Amino acid sequence: MNRPDHAASAAQEASLIPEEGWHCRHFYYQFDRTAIAQWTSEQRIDAVRQFEICLAADKVDGPVRLQLFSVAGHKADFGVMTLDPDPMKVDGLHQELLSSAFGSAIRSVYSYVSLTEVSEYVPSLEQYGNRLLEEGEQEGSESFQAKVNAYKVREPMMREQRLHPKFPPWPVMCFYPMSKKREVGENWFSLPFDQRNRLMAEHARSGMEFAGKVTQLISVSVGLDDWEWGVTLWARNPQFLKEIVYRMRFDEASARYAEFGPFYTGFIGSAREILNRTGVVDSD
């Protein structure tokens, strides 16, 4: 009989951890209200308890990042976003939920697989300085040096947030996948890097107009899922989601070269709040 080789198993698990960044998952679910209506009072209490334990943000041995949200519209009832260096943890949470007492009354309706990354369009300190010169700044001027020094402080924090993001304490989020076009005359990947970099710099400036209102995470899914990138936006108010997406779609990088998948908008909450909002059980 073959015995498990624990050293080999540990080595295999370690090989699944990215050299840079974390695994990221977005899961979306609907409740089967017909099944829930047939539960006894004891079954409901047990299901709620397991639901809360499974989806607790501070769960021992759970993913390093976990966020829940009720979903606006009919596409789903609630969603879960998780991040961790170990893909077994982010996928394991999904399997644990389906194996819980609530599992027989939950249907998976959508998921998205991606990795966090630092985009190739995030400028180095030298590239940022060159960009300032192109925008009319004078090298060595007080204004130029102040902006370079500020970026020198901001750049490592910016890269850290892209690779190992922390969720902002804001009440609303939106997720959508996207890809760049490969059409004749509008093939993003046939453009020279300098041109792509210029277009993405314009796109970034548009986003900066919403500092303090909206923050984003771009995760890469090339080779992992049907689309090429996943975009997660968090906002202080749903209005800002509408405004930033509308504003940025006029940028050439988006208007000419981008294609978008379905949008899922959600409102952040705990497991108990999700149950209360959706009204599937009396969780008090």
KOLNU-6817 format. One record per residue (C-alpha): residue in three letters; x, y, z negated. Coordinates in pm, 1 decimal, always signed. Each point is the difference from the previous one (the first is absolute). Layout:
% residues N
+------+----------+----------+----------+
| rest |        u |        v |        w |
+------+----------+----------+----------+
|  ala |        X |        Y |        Z |
...
+------+----------+----------+----------+
This chain:
% residues 284
+------+----------+----------+----------+
| rest |        u |        v |        w |
+------+----------+----------+----------+
|  met |     +0.0 |     +0.0 |     +0.0 |
|  asn |   +132.3 |   +343.1 |    +91.1 |
|  arg |    +53.4 |   +225.7 |   -300.2 |
|  pro |    -31.4 |   +379.1 |    +25.5 |
|  asp |   +330.9 |   +178.0 |    +36.3 |
|  his |    -55.4 |   +302.9 |   -222.3 |
|  ala |   +323.6 |   +168.9 |   +107.2 |
|  ala |    -94.5 |    -34.6 |   +365.9 |
|  ser |   -351.1 |   +125.9 |    -74.3 |
|  ala |   +136.1 |   +306.1 |   -180.6 |
|  ala |   +238.8 |    +69.3 |   +286.7 |
|  gln |   -284.0 |    -27.1 |   +249.2 |
|  glu |   -214.8 |   +244.6 |   -198.8 |
|  ala |   +291.2 |   +242.5 |    -25.1 |
|  ser |    +39.4 |    -10.0 |   +377.7 |
|  leu |   -353.4 |   +138.3 |    +33.7 |
|  ile |    +92.6 |   +322.0 |   -181.2 |
|  pro |    +85.1 |   +281.2 |   +245.5 |
|  glu |   +346.7 |   +150.5 |     -4.0 |
|  glu |   -176.5 |   +335.9 |     -8.4 |
|  gly |   -355.2 |    +86.5 |   -100.3 |
|  trp |   -296.9 |   -197.0 |   -131.7 |
|  his |   -270.7 |   -221.9 |   +142.8 |
|  cys |   -332.8 |   +182.3 |    +26.4 |
|  arg |   -352.8 |   -137.1 |    +29.7 |
|  his |   -343.0 |   +152.3 |    +44.2 |
|  phe |   -290.1 |   -238.1 |    -74.7 |
|  tyr |   -371.0 |    +77.3 |    +47.0 |
|  tyr |   -293.3 |   -200.4 |   -136.5 |
|  gln |   -378.0 |    -17.8 |    -10.2 |
|  phe |   -207.0 |   -146.2 |   -281.8 |
|  asp |   -251.3 |   -276.6 |    +70.8 |
|  arg |   -290.8 |   +144.1 |   -195.7 |
|  thr |   -222.2 |   -298.7 |    +69.6 |
|  ala |   +252.7 |   -230.5 |   -168.9 |
|  ile |    +45.0 |   +240.2 |   -292.5 |
|  ala |   -376.6 |    +21.0 |    -56.8 |
|  gln |     -4.2 |   -375.3 |    -67.5 |
|  trp |   +256.0 |    +15.6 |   -281.2 |
|  thr |   -100.0 |    -50.7 |   -360.9 |
|  ser |    +78.5 |   +269.5 |   -255.3 |
|  glu |   +297.6 |   -203.5 |   -121.5 |
|  gln |   +133.1 |    -41.9 |   +352.7 |
|  arg |    -22.1 |   +375.8 |    +58.6 |
|  ile |   +189.3 |    +78.0 |   -319.6 |
|  asp |   +274.2 |   -249.0 |    +87.7 |
|  ala |    +25.0 |   +127.7 |   +358.2 |
|  val |    +34.5 |   +361.4 |   -113.9 |
|  arg |   +268.8 |    -98.3 |   -250.3 |
|  gln |   +201.8 |   -185.4 |   +263.6 |
|  phe |    -46.3 |   +282.3 |   +251.8 |
|  glu |   +143.2 |   +253.1 |   -245.4 |
|  ile |   +290.5 |   -223.4 |   -101.1 |
|  cys |    +91.9 |    -79.2 |   +360.2 |
|  leu |    -10.1 |   +362.9 |   +114.7 |
|  ala |   +155.5 |   +171.1 |   -301.3 |
|  ala |   +262.9 |   +251.6 |   +112.0 |
|  asp |   +225.8 |    -87.6 |   -296.8 |
|  lys |    -33.1 |   -375.6 |    +46.1 |
|  val |   +301.9 |   -201.1 |   -115.3 |
|  asp |   +180.4 |   -159.0 |   +297.3 |
|  gly |   -228.8 |   +186.7 |   +239.3 |
|  pro |   +114.2 |   +217.6 |   +293.2 |
|  val |   +199.7 |   +308.6 |    -98.1 |
|  arg |   -267.2 |   +219.3 |   +160.1 |
|  leu |   -373.0 |    -71.5 |     +3.3 |
|  gln |   -287.5 |   +234.9 |    +74.1 |
|  leu |   -375.1 |    -63.6 |    +28.5 |
|  phe |   -264.6 |   +205.4 |   +175.9 |
|  ser |   -366.6 |    -20.0 |    +86.3 |
|  val |    -51.6 |    +39.3 |   +375.4 |
|  ala |   -226.8 |   +257.6 |   +162.9 |
|  gly |   -234.3 |   -131.8 |   +268.3 |
|  his |    -90.2 |   -356.5 |    +97.3 |
|  lys |   +339.1 |   -142.3 |   +102.9 |
|  ala |    +82.9 |   -125.6 |   -349.6 |
|  asp |   -103.5 |    +33.4 |   -364.8 |
|  phe |   +346.0 |    +37.1 |   -146.2 |
|  gly |   +364.8 |    -15.7 |    +91.2 |
|  val |   +334.9 |    -82.1 |   -160.3 |
|  met |   +339.8 |   +142.1 |    +93.6 |
|  thr |   +307.0 |   -179.3 |   -134.4 |
|  leu |   +376.7 |    +37.8 |    +36.6 |
|  asp |   +284.2 |   -216.3 |   -125.4 |
|  pro |   +344.9 |   -119.7 |   +114.2 |
|  asp |   -137.8 |   -356.7 |     -9.8 |
|  pro |   -263.7 |    -78.3 |   +267.0 |
|  met |   -122.5 |   -292.1 |   -210.3 |
|  lys |   -118.0 |   +246.2 |   -264.5 |
|  val |   -192.0 |   +225.5 |   +236.5 |
|  asp |   -163.9 |   -292.9 |   +177.3 |
|  gly |    -36.9 |   -194.7 |   -324.4 |
|  leu |   -225.1 |   +267.2 |   -145.1 |
|  his |   -240.3 |    -47.8 |   +291.5 |
|  gln |     -0.5 |   -377.5 |    -48.6 |
|  glu |    -48.7 |    +34.2 |   -374.9 |
|  leu |   -301.3 |   +225.0 |    +53.8 |
|  leu |   -159.9 |   -249.5 |   +239.4 |
|  ser |    +69.7 |   -282.1 |   -246.5 |
|  ser |   -159.9 |   +185.6 |   -292.1 |
|  ala |   -359.8 |    -30.8 |   -116.6 |
|  phe |    -84.1 |   +285.4 |   +239.0 |
|  gly |   +161.2 |   -180.1 |   +292.2 |
|  ser |   -314.8 |   -176.6 |   +114.6 |
|  ala |   -174.4 |   +337.6 |    +23.0 |
|  ile |   +273.3 |   +194.9 |   +181.0 |
|  arg |    +58.5 |     +9.5 |   +372.7 |
|  ser |   +321.9 |   +131.4 |   +155.6 |
|  val |    -83.7 |   +245.3 |   +279.6 |
|  tyr |   +337.7 |   +156.2 |    +88.1 |
|  ser |   +366.4 |     -7.6 |    -92.5 |
|  tyr |   +319.2 |   +164.3 |   +115.5 |
|  val |   +359.9 |   -119.8 |    -33.5 |
|  ser |   +290.7 |   +245.1 |     -0.1 |
|  leu |   +330.9 |   +104.5 |   -157.1 |
|  thr |   +108.1 |   +333.8 |   -141.1 |
|  glu |   +279.2 |   +172.1 |   +190.1 |
|  val |   +186.8 |   +323.8 |    +51.9 |
|  ser |    -89.1 |   +115.2 |   +348.5 |
|  glu |   +278.1 |    +57.1 |   +249.6 |
|  tyr |   -144.2 |   +349.4 |    +40.5 |
|  val |    +74.9 |   +104.3 |   -358.0 |
|  pro |   +299.0 |   +230.5 |    +56.8 |
|  ser |   +334.3 |    -32.7 |   -171.5 |
|  leu |   +137.9 |   +312.9 |   -165.4 |
|  glu |   +203.1 |    +78.5 |   +313.5 |
|  gln |   -298.3 |    -54.7 |   +227.8 |
|  tyr |   -214.9 |   +220.2 |   -219.5 |
|  gly |   +258.4 |   +278.2 |    +24.2 |
|  asn |     +4.4 |    -31.6 |   +379.7 |
|  arg |   -378.7 |    +14.9 |     +3.2 |
|  leu |     +9.8 |   +326.3 |   -195.7 |
|  leu |   +240.4 |   +146.9 |   +254.9 |
|  glu |   -233.9 |   -101.6 |   +282.6 |
|  glu |   -283.1 |   +175.8 |   -183.4 |
|  gly |   +196.1 |   +326.8 |     -9.2 |
|  glu |   +181.5 |    -10.8 |   -333.3 |
|  gln |   +353.9 |   +140.6 |     -5.9 |
|  glu |   +267.0 |   -242.1 |   -121.7 |
|  gly |   +153.5 |   +121.3 |   -324.2 |
|  ser |   -279.4 |   +245.1 |    -72.7 |
|  glu |   -154.9 |    +12.7 |   -346.2 |
|  ser |   -328.9 |   -133.4 |   +134.8 |
|  phe |   +168.9 |   -283.2 |   +189.0 |
|  gln |   +206.7 |   -108.1 |   -300.3 |
|  ala |   -297.7 |    +13.0 |   -236.0 |
|  lys |   -202.9 |   -228.4 |   +227.5 |
|  val |   +290.0 |   -242.8 |    +45.8 |
|  asn |    +60.9 |    -15.5 |   -377.0 |
|  ala |   -369.4 |    -59.6 |    -66.1 |
|  tyr |     -8.2 |   -281.7 |   +253.6 |
|  lys |   +314.5 |   -152.7 |   -149.8 |
|  val |   -188.3 |    -36.2 |   -328.7 |
|  arg |   -325.4 |   -109.8 |   +164.0 |
|  glu |   +135.4 |   -257.4 |   +247.5 |
|  pro |    +91.6 |   -284.0 |   -244.1 |
|  met |   -331.6 |    +39.9 |   -183.7 |
|  met |   -183.5 |     -4.6 |   +331.4 |
|  arg |   +174.4 |   -320.3 |   +108.2 |
|  glu |    -67.0 |   -162.9 |   -337.6 |
|  gln |   -371.2 |    +83.0 |    +22.2 |
|  arg |    -20.6 |   -155.2 |   +347.9 |
|  leu |   +172.2 |   -321.9 |   -103.6 |
|  his |   -138.7 |    -39.9 |   -353.5 |
|  pro |   -310.3 |   +219.8 |     -4.8 |
|  lys |   -191.2 |   +105.7 |   -308.6 |
|  phe |   -373.9 |    +53.3 |    +32.3 |
|  pro |   -106.6 |   +361.6 |    -54.4 |
|  pro |   -267.4 |    +62.8 |   -268.9 |
|  trp |   -251.7 |   +116.7 |   +261.8 |
|  pro |   -356.9 |   -128.6 |    +36.5 |
|  val |    -35.9 |    -77.6 |   +369.6 |
|  met |   +198.6 |   -198.2 |   +255.8 |
|  cys |    -23.1 |    -98.2 |   +363.5 |
|  phe |   +172.6 |   -273.6 |   +198.4 |
|  tyr |    +25.2 |    -54.5 |   +374.3 |
|  pro |   +236.4 |   -186.8 |   +233.0 |
|  met |   +154.0 |   +158.5 |   +307.3 |
|  ser |   +231.7 |    -71.3 |   +291.4 |
|  lys |   +186.2 |   +202.5 |   +260.5 |
|  lys |   -109.9 |    -23.9 |   +362.6 |
|  arg |   +181.4 |   -199.9 |   +264.7 |
|  glu |   -197.1 |   +131.5 |   +297.1 |
|  val |   +149.0 |   +117.3 |   +328.9 |
|  gly |    +97.0 |   +363.7 |    -46.8 |
|  glu |    -73.6 |    -18.3 |   -373.5 |
|  asn |   +239.1 |   -266.6 |   -125.7 |
|  trp |   +134.2 |   +114.4 |   -335.6 |
|  phe |   +275.6 |   -259.5 |     -0.7 |
|  ser |   +142.0 |   +114.5 |   +331.5 |
|  leu |    +55.9 |   +355.0 |   -125.9 |
|  pro |   +354.1 |   +102.7 |    -98.9 |
|  phe |    +56.1 |     +7.2 |   -375.1 |
|  asp |    +57.8 |   +376.1 |     -3.0 |
|  gln |   -341.6 |    +57.7 |   +153.5 |
|  arg |   -171.6 |   -240.7 |   -236.4 |
|  asn |   +180.4 |   +161.5 |   -292.9 |
|  arg |   -115.3 |   +347.3 |   +109.8 |
|  leu |   -360.7 |   -113.1 |    +28.8 |
|  met |     +5.8 |   -167.6 |   -340.1 |
|  ala |   +154.6 |   +311.6 |   -157.0 |
|  glu |   -294.9 |   +199.5 |   +132.4 |
|  his |   -234.7 |   -263.5 |   -142.5 |
|  ala |   +172.9 |    +18.7 |   -340.1 |
|  arg |    -32.8 |   +379.1 |    -13.7 |
|  ser |   -374.5 |    -33.5 |    +47.5 |
|  gly |    -16.7 |   -241.2 |   -290.2 |
|  met |   +200.3 |   +231.4 |   -223.8 |
|  glu |   -281.7 |   +254.0 |    +23.8 |
|  phe |   -196.8 |   -232.4 |   -229.8 |
|  ala |   +260.6 |    -27.0 |   -277.0 |
|  gly |   -176.4 |    -25.5 |   -333.8 |
|  lys |   -321.6 |   -115.1 |   +168.8 |
|  val |    +96.8 |   -318.6 |   +183.3 |
|  thr |   +288.5 |   -243.7 |    -27.9 |
|  gln |    +71.0 |   -296.4 |   +225.9 |
|  leu |   +179.7 |   -330.7 |    +33.2 |
|  ile |    +94.0 |   -136.2 |   +342.4 |
|  ser |    +74.0 |   -373.2 |    -11.2 |
|  val |   +133.3 |   -194.4 |   +297.4 |
|  ser |   -176.9 |   -306.5 |   +138.8 |
|  val |   +186.5 |    -54.7 |   +327.8 |
|  gly |    +22.4 |   -377.8 |    +36.1 |
|  leu |   -218.2 |    -50.3 |   -308.7 |
|  asp |   -352.6 |   +103.1 |    +97.7 |
|  asp |   -210.4 |   +105.7 |   +299.3 |
|  trp |    +95.2 |   +367.8 |    -23.8 |
|  glu |   +344.2 |   +158.1 |    -39.0 |
|  trp |    -45.4 |   +221.5 |   -305.3 |
|  gly |   -239.3 |    +33.6 |   -289.1 |
|  val |    -86.1 |   +348.3 |   -126.8 |
|  thr |   -120.3 |    +45.7 |   -357.9 |
|  leu |   -114.2 |   +347.5 |   -100.8 |
|  trp |    -89.2 |   +115.8 |   -351.1 |
|  ala |   -182.2 |   +328.8 |    -53.0 |
|  arg |   -135.3 |   +221.7 |   -275.7 |
|  asn |   -328.2 |    +26.9 |   +192.3 |
|  pro |   -150.2 |   -192.7 |   +296.7 |
|  gln |    -19.6 |   +327.7 |   +189.2 |
|  phe |   +378.8 |    +10.5 |    +20.5 |
|  leu |    +10.4 |   -339.2 |   +172.4 |
|  lys |   -222.4 |   +133.2 |   +275.0 |
|  glu |   +202.4 |   +318.5 |    +32.1 |
|  ile |   +344.9 |   -157.8 |    +18.0 |
|  val |    -96.9 |   -268.3 |   +253.0 |
|  tyr |   -175.5 |   +256.8 |   +216.4 |
|  arg |   +294.6 |   +239.7 |    -18.7 |
|  met |   +265.3 |   -259.5 |    +78.5 |
|  arg |   -184.5 |   -150.1 |   +296.2 |
|  phe |    +77.6 |   +316.1 |   +195.6 |
|  asp |   +373.7 |    -68.7 |    -27.3 |
|  glu |   +137.5 |   -149.8 |   +320.6 |
|  ala |   +138.0 |   -307.5 |   -181.5 |
|  ser |   -357.0 |    -82.5 |    -98.7 |
|  ala |   -214.7 |   +152.6 |   +274.9 |
|  arg |   +200.2 |   -153.6 |   +281.9 |
|  tyr |   +169.5 |   -306.7 |   -139.9 |
|  ala |   -200.1 |   -138.2 |   -295.0 |
|  glu |   -270.7 |   -266.1 |    -19.1 |
|  phe |   -202.3 |    -56.0 |   -316.9 |
|  gly |   -173.8 |   -295.7 |   -160.2 |
|  pro |   -289.9 |     -4.0 |   -249.6 |
|  phe |     -9.7 |   +245.9 |   -289.7 |
|  tyr |    -75.6 |   -116.3 |   -356.1 |
|  thr |    -70.4 |   +272.3 |   -255.7 |
|  gly |    -11.0 |    -80.8 |   -370.4 |
|  phe |    -38.3 |   +151.0 |   -345.9 |
|  ile |   +258.7 |   -107.6 |   -257.4 |
|  gly |   -120.9 |   -184.6 |   -308.6 |
|  ser |    +60.1 |   -280.7 |   -247.1 |
|  ala |   -144.4 |   -347.2 |    +42.9 |
|  arg |   -287.3 |    +84.5 |   -234.7 |
|  glu |    -69.9 |   +324.1 |   +184.3 |
|  ile |    -10.7 |   -188.1 |   +331.5 |
|  leu |   -261.6 |   -238.0 |   -139.1 |
|  asn |   -205.7 |   +288.2 |   -137.4 |
|  arg |    +14.3 |   +201.2 |   +324.1 |
|  thr |   -100.4 |   -290.3 |   +220.4 |
|  gly |   -273.6 |   -107.1 |   -243.7 |
|  val |    +57.7 |   -371.7 |    +53.8 |
|  val |     +2.6 |    -78.3 |   -372.6 |
|  asp |    -66.2 |   +181.9 |   -326.0 |
|  ser |   +360.7 |    +20.8 |   -117.4 |
|  asp |    -67.2 |   +189.6 |   -325.5 |
+------+----------+----------+----------+
